[in-house]
Amino acid sequence: MPETGTELADLVATVEELRARDYPDLDPDLVGDILVAHQQFAEDRAEARKRTEQLINRWVSAQPAPEGTD
């Protein structure tokens, strides 16, 4: 069986290929961070979900406001 790091790297590479092809506007760092969080907390789904929500909220907060929303 491959090492966990190799498995994660393969998963990240596959997801990145799909992201780039189908969702090019989606931040690749956000996607990678979510995958890492789910790998780190694979045994604790509630914690993985909480970490995912935190990552997304931080990412959304860092985005500039759309033009014309003043």
Buried (B, 14 or more C-beta within 10 A) or exposed (E): EEEEEEEBEEBBEEBBEEBEEEEEEEEBEBBBBBBBBBBEBEEEEEBBEEBBEEBEEEBEEEEEEEEEEE
